[in-house]
């Protein structure tokens, strides 16, 4: 009885702490502003390509959080494509490299979606100071196919501008004014390269950007293009480009097409620096890509942003979007443990270990369900066969498990190669995560089969997969993950629920079904 009272007190305290923490978060956070104030946009990438040779990749630039733009969600959809995330060393931008298996004549598709919230009240951020290396400076002063710094037309225009303003700061303003006000803008008849735009005096929006970059580079000012979105009006948007010029150890933004210098409005979202293509084919001739943005409905009232600077420490949604997704999954893992505890202690369905179902679900979270299940069953069957052979050698437990792990690694490597050959390349997470889980499950399955028979082991395996399926459905519930990310103090409620399940001492539902015939048997004299 004393333990029950202590548990009840702790459960009540956890619930009160959770309610207090949620109330404090609602007090110190404010809802995101709907409609024009705090508008939400959805950015779409749709890419299709033919992969005819091994190693061919399509490189894709991804948006990142800025002081005025916050990525709320991102999702990837792919069929038979390997995906690798990375940051570029020179610009520290986010990117993906996607690659399909070399299957002649087969088309592969890849799509990405981002939900981005704009904060119109954000103050223009001063670009941080950044030191350029000698190689970086050479890179941003080089001549390119459409930024022809060696062209006579470019050098003639730069000489005329430099004669009026020889100092770098004044020359930079003069170059911007020339590209913004003197170059005539015409998207139909204008030129899109620097040489043609400065020679003819007429340029497209991209031509103005390239003309300013060329003039800056000829003047010894490092400059680079930036590709991104101007998320301003309630209509579909395609990517645009502007300029960043390196001055006073900072990258200063300029937009000669829309007339901004020094600072950009909060609705400018950069996606790729040092390039105007968001999707870049690398050796791929047959690539079609659509990139656009649409304004969405306002955010639900539960979406929060920090009201005070000190409260931002507790605001997990300020983190980079990749970290947000990882934390959302981790915050749901205790809920998966609660599901396992309910199934084991209340329902009466046994599993291989306490956390195995949640960890199995975590491995399936990053892979296609059918291919993941096929690999899982195949490796399990091969591992069981090998475990039977190892039993005859009478090895110690640790070496035996190590040999099993080696077998699992070889099986997974072979399975990945086969899947890639048929065009179903799994992700890296789907391969790495289940290694130790499957090794331990093979060991436990064999021991259970030896002690209680094959039927009992299969029953335990079925129970494990059933609970894992429930955990997988929970981990894939995006809305629940967002709630956990915005209100991490809800973990206190999960802890309270786990304590209650831990104190449960009643009949399990499986026992009631198993002994239902005894319950119907009349007692003597009844």
C-alpha positions in Angstrom: 0.0 0.0 0.0 2.9 2.4 0.8 4.3 1.9 -2.7 0.9 2.6 -4.3 0.5 5.8 -2.4 4.0 6.9 -3.3 3.3 6.1 -7.0 0.0 8.0 -6.8 1.8 11.1 -5.3 4.5 11.0 -8.0 2.0 10.5 -10.8 0.0 13.5 -9.5 3.1 15.6 -9.2 4.2 14.8 -12.8 0.8 15.7 -14.1 0.8 19.0 -12.2 4.3 19.7 -13.4 3.3 19.0 -17.0 0.2 21.2 -16.8 2.3 24.0 -15.2 5.0 23.7 -17.9 2.4 23.8 -20.7 0.7 26.8 -19.2 4.1 28.5 -18.8 4.9 27.8 -22.4 1.6 29.2 -23.6 2.2 32.2 -21.4 5.7 33.0 -22.6 5.1 32.0 -26.2 2.7 33.7 -28.6 0.7 32.2 -31.6 2.1 32.7 -35.0 0.3 35.5 -36.9 -2.0 34.2 -39.7 -2.6 35.4 -43.2 -0.3 38.2 -44.3 1.3 38.5 -40.9 3.3 35.3 -40.5 2.3 33.8 -43.9 3.1 30.1 -44.5 4.3 28.9 -47.9 4.8 25.5 -49.3 7.8 25.0 -51.6 7.7 22.1 -54.1 10.4 20.3 -56.0 9.4 17.8 -58.6 12.3 16.1 -60.4 12.4 13.3 -63.0 15.5 11.9 -64.6 17.0 9.0 -66.5 20.1 7.4 -65.0 22.0 5.7 -67.7 25.5 5.4 -66.1 26.6 4.5 -62.5 27.6 7.5 -60.4 25.4 10.1 -62.1 23.8 12.4 -59.6 21.4 15.3 -59.4 22.3 17.9 -56.8 19.5 19.8 -55.1 19.8 22.9 -52.9 17.6 23.1 -49.9 16.4 26.1 -47.9 17.5 26.7 -44.4 16.2 28.8 -41.4 16.9 32.5 -41.6 16.1 35.3 -39.0 12.8 35.9 -40.8 12.0 32.5 -42.4 11.5 29.4 -40.4 11.1 25.9 -42.0 8.3 24.1 -40.2 8.3 20.8 -42.0 10.1 19.1 -44.9 9.4 15.8 -46.5 11.0 13.7 -49.2 9.4 11.2 -51.6 11.5 9.0 -53.8 11.3 5.7 -55.7 14.4 3.6 -56.1 16.7 6.6 -55.4 19.7 6.9 -53.1 19.8 10.2 -51.2 22.7 11.8 -49.4 22.5 15.1 -47.4 25.4 17.4 -47.1 26.5 21.0 -46.5 28.7 22.7 -49.1 32.0 23.7 -47.6 32.3 27.1 -49.3 28.8 28.5 -48.6 27.6 26.1 -45.8 24.4 25.7 -47.7 22.2 22.6 -47.3 21.9 20.2 -50.2 21.1 16.8 -51.4 22.7 14.5 -53.9 20.3 12.0 -55.3 21.3 9.0 -57.5 19.3 6.3 -59.1 20.7 2.9 -60.2 21.9 2.6 -63.8 18.9 1.1 -65.4 18.8 2.1 -69.1 15.5 3.7 -70.2 14.0 3.7 -66.7 12.8 7.1 -65.3 13.2 8.0 -61.6 11.3 10.6 -59.7 12.1 12.6 -56.6 9.9 15.2 -54.9 10.5 17.5 -51.9 8.2 19.7 -49.9 8.9 22.5 -47.4 6.5 24.4 -45.2 8.1 27.9 -44.6 6.7 30.6 -42.2 7.6 34.2 -42.8 8.0 36.6 -39.9 7.3 40.1 -41.3 8.3 41.8 -38.1 11.9 40.4 -38.2 14.5 43.1 -38.2 17.0 43.0 -41.1 20.0 41.0 -39.9 23.5 42.4 -40.4 25.5 39.8 -42.4 28.1 38.2 -40.2 31.8 38.8 -40.8 33.5 36.1 -42.9 37.1 35.8 -43.9 37.8 34.7 -47.4 40.7 32.5 -48.2 42.9 33.1 -51.2 41.2 30.3 -53.1 37.7 31.6 -52.2 38.6 35.0 -53.4 39.9 33.6 -56.7 36.7 31.6 -57.0 34.5 34.6 -56.6 36.5 36.7 -59.1 36.6 34.1 -61.8 35.1 34.4 -65.3 32.2 32.1 -66.2 30.3 31.2 -69.3 27.5 33.7 -68.6 29.5 36.0 -66.3 32.2 37.0 -68.8 34.7 39.1 -66.9 37.1 39.0 -69.9 34.6 40.5 -72.3 35.5 43.9 -73.9 31.9 45.1 -73.3 32.1 44.2 -69.6 35.5 45.8 -69.1 34.5 49.0 -71.0 31.4 49.4 -68.8 33.4 48.8 -65.7 36.1 51.4 -66.7 33.4 54.0 -67.3 31.9 53.4 -63.8 35.3 53.2 -62.1 36.2 56.6 -63.6 33.4 58.2 -61.6 33.8 56.3 -58.3 37.3 54.8 -57.8 36.8 53.8 -54.2 35.4 50.3 -53.6 32.4 51.4 -51.5 31.3 54.1 -53.9 32.0 51.9 -56.9 29.8 49.2 -55.5 26.9 51.6 -55.2 27.6 53.0 -58.7 27.6 49.4 -60.2 24.3 48.6 -58.4 22.7 51.9 -59.6 23.8 51.2 -63.2 22.4 47.6 -63.2 19.2 48.7 -61.4 18.3 52.0 -63.2 20.4 52.3 -66.4 20.1 48.8 -67.8 16.7 48.4 -69.3 14.7 45.5 -68.0 13.0 43.3 -70.6 12.3 39.6 -69.9 11.3 39.0 -73.5 14.0 40.8 -75.6 16.7 41.3 -73.0 19.9 39.3 -72.7 20.5 36.9 -69.8 24.3 37.0 -69.8 26.5 39.8 -68.5 28.3 40.5 -71.9 25.1 40.8 -73.9 23.2 42.8 -71.2 26.0 45.4 -70.9 26.6 45.6 -74.7 23.0 46.0 -75.6 21.8 47.9 -72.5 18.9 45.6 -72.2 18.7 42.6 -69.8 16.4 40.1 -68.3 16.1 39.8 -64.5 18.8 37.2 -64.5 20.9 39.3 -66.9 20.9 42.2 -64.5 22.1 39.9 -61.7 24.9 38.5 -63.9 25.9 41.9 -65.2 26.3 43.2 -61.6 28.4 40.2 -60.6 30.6 40.6 -63.7 31.2 44.3 -63.0 32.0 43.6 -59.4 34.5 40.9 -60.2 36.3 43.0 -62.8 36.5 45.7 -60.1 38.2 43.3 -57.8 35.1 42.9 -55.6 34.2 39.2 -55.0 30.6 38.6 -55.9 28.2 35.6 -56.2 24.7 34.9 -57.3 22.0 33.7 -54.9 19.0 31.7 -56.0 15.9 31.7 -53.8 12.3 32.8 -53.5 10.5 36.1 -52.9 7.5 35.0 -50.9 5.5 38.2 -51.0 2.1 37.7 -52.7 -0.6 35.1 -52.6 0.3 33.4 -55.9 2.6 30.7 -57.2 6.3 31.8 -57.3 9.3 30.5 -59.2 12.9 30.9 -58.1 14.6 34.2 -58.6 18.2 35.4 -58.3 20.0 38.3 -56.7 23.6 39.3 -55.8 25.9 39.1 -52.8 29.0 41.3 -53.0 31.9 40.9 -50.5 32.7 44.2 -48.9 34.1 45.1 -45.4 34.5 41.4 -44.6 30.7 40.8 -45.1 28.5 39.4 -47.9 26.2 42.3 -48.7 22.9 41.5 -50.6 21.8 43.5 -53.6 18.8 42.9 -55.8 19.0 45.1 -59.0 15.8 43.7 -60.3 13.6 44.7 -57.4 15.6 47.6 -56.1 17.0 46.5 -52.8 20.6 47.3 -51.6 22.3 46.4 -48.3 19.3 44.6 -46.7 16.6 42.5 -48.1 12.9 42.3 -46.9 12.0 39.4 -44.6 10.2 37.6 -47.4 13.4 36.8 -49.3 14.3 33.2 -48.8 17.8 32.2 -50.1 18.2 28.6 -51.2 21.5 28.4 -53.0 24.5 30.6 -53.0 27.1 30.7 -55.8 24.6 29.5 -58.4 21.3 30.3 -60.0 20.1 26.7 -60.4 18.4 25.1 -57.4 18.4 21.7 -59.2 21.7 21.0 -60.9 22.1 17.9 -63.1 25.6 16.4 -62.9 26.2 14.5 -66.1 22.4 14.0 -66.6 21.0 15.0 -70.0 17.5 13.9 -69.4 16.4 15.8 -66.3 13.1 17.8 -65.9 12.7 19.8 -62.7 9.8 22.0 -61.5 10.4 24.3 -58.5 7.7 26.6 -57.2 6.1 28.0 -54.1 2.4 28.4 -53.1 0.9 30.3 -50.2 -0.9 28.1 -47.7 -3.7 28.5 -45.2 -2.8 30.2 -41.8 -1.1 28.1 -39.2 -3.2 26.5 -36.5 -3.4 28.3 -33.2 -1.1 25.8 -31.5 1.9 27.0 -33.5 4.2 29.0 -31.3 7.1 31.3 -31.5 9.1 32.8 -28.6 7.9 36.0 -27.1 11.0 36.8 -25.1 14.6 36.1 -26.1 15.2 34.0 -23.0 12.3 31.7 -23.9 14.0 30.9 -27.2 16.2 28.4 -25.4 13.1 26.3 -24.7 11.7 26.7 -28.3 12.8 23.6 -30.1 11.2 24.8 -33.3 14.0 27.3 -33.7 16.5 24.5 -34.4 17.5 23.5 -38.0 14.8 21.6 -39.7 16.9 18.4 -39.9 17.4 18.5 -36.1 13.7 19.2 -35.6 12.7 16.0 -37.4 15.2 13.9 -35.4 14.0 15.4 -32.1 10.4 14.9 -33.0 11.1 11.1 -33.5 13.1 10.9 -30.3 10.4 12.6 -28.3 7.9 10.0 -29.6 10.0 7.1 -28.6 8.7 7.2 -24.9 5.2 7.0 -26.4 6.4 3.8 -28.2 7.7 2.4 -24.9 4.3 3.2 -23.4 2.6 1.2 -26.2 4.9 -1.7 -25.6 4.2 -1.6 -21.8 0.4 -1.5 -22.4 0.6 -4.5 -24.7 2.9 -6.5 -22.4 1.3 -5.7 -19.0 -2.3 -4.9 -19.8 -3.1 -6.8 -23.0 -0.8 -9.7 -22.3 1.1 -9.8 -25.7 4.7 -10.7 -25.1 7.6 -9.3 -27.2 11.4 -9.9 -27.6 12.6 -7.4 -25.1 11.0 -4.1 -23.8 12.4 -1.7 -26.4 12.8 -4.0 -29.4 9.4 -3.1 -31.0 10.1 0.7 -30.8 13.6 0.2 -32.2 12.3 -2.0 -35.0 9.7 0.6 -35.8 12.5 3.2 -35.8 14.4 1.2 -38.4 11.3 0.9 -40.6 10.7 4.6 -40.3 13.5 5.3 -42.8 12.7 2.6 -45.3 10.0 1.4 -47.7 7.7 -0.9 -45.7 7.6 -3.8 -48.2 11.3 -3.9 -49.0 12.2 -3.4 -45.3 10.0 -6.2 -44.2 11.4 -8.5 -46.9 15.0 -7.8 -45.9 14.0 -8.2 -42.2 12.5 -11.7 -42.7 15.3 -12.8 -45.1 18.1 -11.8 -42.7 16.2 -13.3 -39.7 15.9 -16.6 -41.5 19.5 -16.8 -42.6 20.6 -15.7 -39.1 18.5 -18.5 -37.5 20.1 -21.0 -39.8 23.6 -19.8 -38.9 22.7 -19.7 -35.2 21.8 -23.4 -35.3 25.2 -24.2 -36.8 26.9 -22.2 -34.2 25.1 -24.1 -31.4 27.1 -27.2 -32.4 30.4 -25.4 -31.8 29.4 -24.5 -28.2 30.8 -21.0 -28.4 30.7 -18.4 -25.6 28.0 -15.9 -25.8 30.0 -12.8 -26.9 31.9 -14.5 -29.7 28.7 -16.1 -30.8 26.9 -12.8 -31.0 29.8 -11.3 -32.8 29.7 -14.0 -35.5 25.9 -13.4 -35.8 26.5 -9.7 -36.2 29.0 -10.4 -39.0 26.4 -12.6 -40.7 23.7 -9.9 -40.4 26.1 -7.3 -41.9 26.9 -9.6 -44.9 23.2 -10.3 -45.4 22.3 -6.7 -45.3 25.1 -5.8 -47.7 23.9 -8.5 -50.2 20.2 -7.4 -49.8 21.1 -3.7 -50.5 23.0 -4.7 -53.6 20.1 -6.8 -54.9 17.6 -4.0 -54.1 19.8 -1.4 -55.8 20.1 -3.7 -58.9 16.3 -3.9 -59.2 15.8 -0.2 -58.6 14.8 -0.1 -54.9 17.8 1.4 -53.2 17.1 1.8 -49.4 18.3 4.7 -47.4 21.5 4.6 -45.2 19.4 4.8 -42.0 17.3 1.8 -43.0 20.5 -0.3 -43.3 22.4 0.8 -40.3 19.7 1.0 -37.6 18.5 -2.7 -37.5 22.0 -4.3 -37.2 22.2 -4.8 -33.5 18.4 -5.2 -33.1 18.2 -8.1 -35.6 21.3 -9.8 -34.0 19.7 -9.8 -30.6 16.4 -10.9 -31.9 18.0 -13.9 -33.7 19.6 -14.9 -30.4 16.4 -14.6 -28.4 14.3 -16.4 -31.1 16.7 -19.4 -31.0 16.8 -19.6 -27.2 13.0 -19.4 -27.1 12.6 -22.1 -29.7 15.0 -24.4 -27.8 13.3 -23.9 -24.5 9.6 -23.7 -25.5 9.4 -24.9 -29.1 9.0 -23.3 -32.5 5.3 -22.4 -31.9 6.1 -20.3 -28.8 9.0 -18.5 -30.6 6.8 -17.7 -33.6 4.1 -16.4 -31.3 6.6 -14.2 -29.6 7.9 -13.0 -33.0 4.3 -12.2 -34.1 3.7 -10.2 -30.9 6.9 -8.2 -31.4 5.9 -7.3 -35.0 2.4 -6.4 -34.0 3.6 -4.0 -31.3 6.3 -2.7 -33.7 3.6 -1.9 -36.3 1.7 0.1 -33.7 4.9 2.0 -32.8 5.6 2.6 -36.4 2.2 4.2 -37.0 2.9 6.4 -34.0 6.3 7.5 -35.2 4.9 8.3 -38.6 2.2 10.5 -37.2 3.6 13.9 -38.3 1.0 16.1 -36.4 1.8 14.3 -33.1 5.5 14.8 -33.7 4.9 18.5 -34.2 3.0 18.7 -30.9 5.8 16.8 -29.1 8.3 19.3 -30.6 6.4 22.4 -29.6 5.4 21.0 -26.2 8.2 18.7 -25.0 6.9 18.9 -21.5 4.2 16.4 -22.5 6.9 13.8 -21.8 5.9 14.3 -18.1 2.4 13.0 -18.9 4.0 9.9 -20.6 6.1 9.3 -17.5 3.0 9.4 -15.4 1.2 7.0 -17.7 4.2 4.6 -17.6 4.2 4.7 -13.8 0.5 3.8 -13.8 1.0 0.9 -16.2 3.9 -0.2 -14.0 1.6 -0.4 -11.0 -1.1 -2.4 -12.9 -1.7 -5.8 -11.2 -5.0 -6.8 -12.7 -5.8 -9.5 -15.2 -4.4 -9.3 -18.6 -6.8 -9.2 -21.5 -5.1 -12.2 -23.1 -5.6 -14.2 -19.9 -9.3 -13.4 -19.8 -9.7 -14.7 -23.4 -7.5 -17.7 -22.6 -9.5 -18.8 -19.5 -12.9 -17.7 -20.7 -14.2 -21.3 -20.5 -13.4 -21.5 -16.8 -15.3 -18.3 -16.2 -18.4 -19.9 -17.8 -18.1 -23.1 -15.7 -20.8 -23.0 -12.9 -19.6 -23.3 -9.4 -21.0 -26.1 -7.1 -24.3 -25.1 -5.7 -24.5 -22.2 -8.1 
